[in-house]
Amino acid sequence: MLLNVSYNNKEITQKIDEEVGKPFPLKDRWAMGGIGSPKLFITEASLEIRNLLILDNNLDSCNVEIRPKGIIVRFRSLLETFALVIPFYKLTIYKGDLAVYSIYRDHYFIKVRSDTKAIQKFFKKLMDYKADNAPTHIEDL
């Protein structure tokens, strides 16, 4: 779900909270060592996202926020902020080429450069959190 989150709209906030849960309380954020990623530089994106990013000449960057039931990938174009809301059951992360992570939801994707230890540590934290909070599979019983 790709949304414009530039303005405080209760309907959009409610949609996001239903999809990925409300933001973590401060105590949980502190215990997790933070829920936000460092600045991620976008190397490639799906058509809809690319069409938004090419509207301005700024360096394409985004950040990722971990929520209880998913993640939110935020990026800016012109003076607007857009969010790609991805629940964990639709989230797929690939570590493809050297220092590139790919984040997928259905037909949307964003590929980001992971050339620092902080970014690699964040993606490890994200994948560990997703694995720990995934529903139990029938094969595990």
N, C-alpha and C positions, 0 to 999 in steps of 0.2 A: 504494500500500500504506500504509494508516493503522495505525500501531502505537503501543502504550503503551510508552514507553521510560523510565519512571520508575525502574525497578529494573534492576540489572545482570544481564541474562539473556544467557548465551552464545549461545543459539539465535537470539534476536532480533538480537543484534550480528552474527552470522554471516549472517543473512538480509539485513541492511542492507549489509554488506560485499560480498556477492555481487551485489546489485542496483546499487549506485552506487560500489563500490570502497572501499578502506581510506582513512582520513584522510591528507591530504598530510603529508609529513615537514616538520619545522620550517623547513628550508632553502628548500623550495618555497613554503611559506606566506609567508616573508619576501620571496622573489623576486616573488611575485604581489601583494604589498602587502596581504596579508590575505585570508582566505577567507570571512569572516563578514560578514553585512549589519548595518547599524545596526538599531535597534528599528523594526519595521514595524507600523503600526496597521491592523488588519483592518477594512475597510468592509463586506465582504460575503463569504459563504462558501457552499459547497454544503451540502446538508441534513445529512449525517452530521457534518460539522465544526461547523456551526451548532448542532446538538443538543448537542455537547460544550461549546461556548463559552457557551451560555446557562445552564449549570448554576451558574455563579457570577456575581457582580455586578462583577467586575473589568473594567478596560479591556481589550478584546480586542487582543492584540499577538502578534507572532511574529518569528522571525528565520530567515534562510536561510544554510545552510552549503554551500559548493561542495565537491564531491568529484570524483575523477578521471573518473567515468562518470555523474555526475548531481548532484542537489542534495537536501538534506534541509530541509524546512520544519518548524520546531519551534514549538509553542505550548503554553500551560499552561491547564488547567481544573481547578478545585478545587485539589487538591494534587498532581495528576498531570501529567506531561509527555507530550505526544503528538508523533509525527513523521509527516509525510507524505513518504514516500520516492519520489523521481521520477527515474528514469534519463533521460538526455538524449534518447533516442529517443522517449520518451513526453511530454517537456516541451514545453509551448507557452506562450509569454509574449505577451500583448497589452498595448499601451499604448492603452487606450481613452479614457476621458474625460480632461480636463485633470488631471494629477497623480494618476492611478490606474493601477496595473499589475495585470494579471490573470495568475495562475499556474495552469495547467491540467495535470491528469493524468487521462486517461479521464473518469470522471464526477465527480471531485473538482476543486474550484477554490477559490482564495482570492484576493480582491481586496484590495490594500493601497494605502494613500495614499503618494504619492511627492512630498511637498511640500518636500523639502530637496535641495540639490545632492548631498549624500553618498549619499542613496538612489538618485538618478538615476545617479550615477557607479558605484555598485555594480551596478545592473542592466545598465549598459553593459558593465562588466567581465564579468558573467555571460554575456551574449549573445555577446561576443567570444570568451570561452573555449569556449563551446558550438560556435561556428562553426569555431574553429581545430582542435578535436578531433573534429569530426564525421567519419564515414567518407567516403571519396571516392565520389562518385556516378559512375555510368557515363557521364553526360553530360559530366563534367569531363575525361575521358580523351581 
